[in-house]
Amino acid sequence: MPLSETLWEIAKAEVEKRESNGSEGDGAEIGEKSVFFIGSKNGGKTTIILRSLDRDEPPKPTLALEYTYGRKAKGHNTPKDIAHFWELGGGTSLLDLISIPITSDALRTFSIVLVLDLSKPNDLWPTMENLLQATKSHVDKVIMKLGKTDSTAASEMRQKIRSNMQKDHPDRELIDPFPIPLVIIGSKYDIFQDFDSEKRKVICKTLRFVAHYYGASLMFTSKSEALLLKIRGVINQLAFGIGKSKSICVDQNKPLFITAGLDSLSNIGSPPVPDNDIGKFHARSPMELWKKVYEKLFPPKSIDTLKDIKDPAKDPQYAESEVDEMRIQKDQELEQYKKSSSKSWKQIELDS
């Protein structure tokens, strides 16, 4: 290094060198990914997000749709990638909000994490079914719309999702992969592990089938530090592309951990009912058969899920006197408008 160079010139040269390396080196560009958490109400979605982002703070109830982000560098002296974390609150009562974070611009780097509360098996299937159907329906629409403007990108997305499964996998033509990466997490394993053995068997086999059919990863977690660390690793892989796991545990007496593409229909077996009873379930598809078998043991509760959601405007933690007074005034004006409109329509009907 020439002695005539000043400290400023040395620093300037170092910055230019890093910028040059950043524009040419692999992985130097800032990456962006999105992870959307959906699932059971009070199922532990917020806790998983906070642990994944190394945030030591108590989780707060998610009222509707919440957003946060994290940054992480893949290596030394490399730009930090950005991960967008979305969380849908309210279980299945706010399905309309699913369309907000899932856009054509974000879809190519988008993942879904479905968190299911294992301690409430009667709510498990309807929660899973409603959320996955609503999400898949919207994603399919976005991909179809994308295909009209960028058919190559839409085609690549469909091919990419099948790449999780080996080409010689015997179930390759028997499954219907979710259109974007999907991870299913069974939470509150600490409660679930005390269930009757037969109930645990049905829940484990059913979730294994659903995850395998959709080309998804499946894993159980609880408050255990070891399990949370494993989940954190999975989320980091989705959010930052760090450290893809090839672990597998299919023992129903232990927390399940099955990476997408590593399970098989032959290992999962048939629905857990006597062979002579299978014919009694009139199902048009394997998924419907598993649903009928599952709901025979765990009939869904007929609950109006909308009643579970509190009105954020009436939540004391968001109280603001001026805003609340204006809200009351506007509510009164709305009621007055409804009454006057009703009278006007009745008068029109009388006149006619």
C-alpha positions, 0 to 999 in steps of 0.5 A: 500500500503506497505511503502517500495514501491518506486514511481517507483514501484508504477508507474510500478504496475499502468501501468501493471494494466492498460495493464492487464485491457486493454487486458481483458476489453471490448472496450479496444482494439484499433478499426479501422474503415474507412469512404469513402465520395463520392458525388457531386462536391463542395457538402460539403464533406470536410466541413463535415469531418473537422467538424467531426474531430473538425478541425477549418480550411477552406476546400480546393478543393479535386482534386482526392482521399484524406486521413486523420484520426482521433482518439477518446477514447470511455471512460476514460483511454481507448486507442483511436480508429482510423478512416480513412477518405477517400474523392473522389473528382471530382463528378463522373469523377474519378470512377476508384479511388473508388477501392483504399480504399475499400479492403478486409482487411478494408471492414468489418469496412467500411462505405460509405457516399454519399453527394448530392448537393440539390441545383442542382436537375438536377445533383442529380440522375446521380451523385447518380446512377453512384457513388452508382453503381460503389461503389456497383460493386467494393464492391460486387467483394471484398466480392466475393473474400473474400468469396473464402478465408473466407466464414464465414466472407463474410456471416456475412457481408451480414447478418449484413447489414440486421440487421439494419431493424427489422425482422418483418418490412413489407418491409424486403423482398422488399428492396435490402440493400447496401452491406456495411453501407451507409449514404446519406446526402443532403447538401445545405439545406439552398438553397433547402428550398426556392425551390417550394413546389412541387419540394421539395416534389419530391426530398424528396420522391425520396431520401427517397425511394432510401435510404430505398431501399438500407437500408441507413440513410438519412439526410439533412444539411446546414451551420446551426450549429444545423444541422452540429452537428447532422451530426457530431453525425452520422459520429462519429457513423460510425467512432468510434461507438459512440451514434447511433441515433434513430431520425426521421423527414420525414416532407418535410418542415423540414430537413429530418433525417431518421435513416436506417430501420425506414422508410417504403414504405407505409409512403413514398408512390408512385412516385409523379405522377397522378395514371393514368400516372403511366402506361405511365412510362415503368419501369422494377423495382421500382427503374427505375420507380422512376428514370423516374418520377424524371427525367421527372421533373429534366432532367439530364444535358448532361455534360462531367464531365471530363472537370470539373476536372483541371489537378493537374499538372497545378494547381499553388498551387502545383507549383515546378520549378524543378518538372515542368521543368522535367514534360515539358521535359518528355511531349516533349519526349512523344510527340516526341516518339508518332510522331516517333512511328506513322512514324514507323507504316506508314513505316511498312504499306508501306513496307507490 
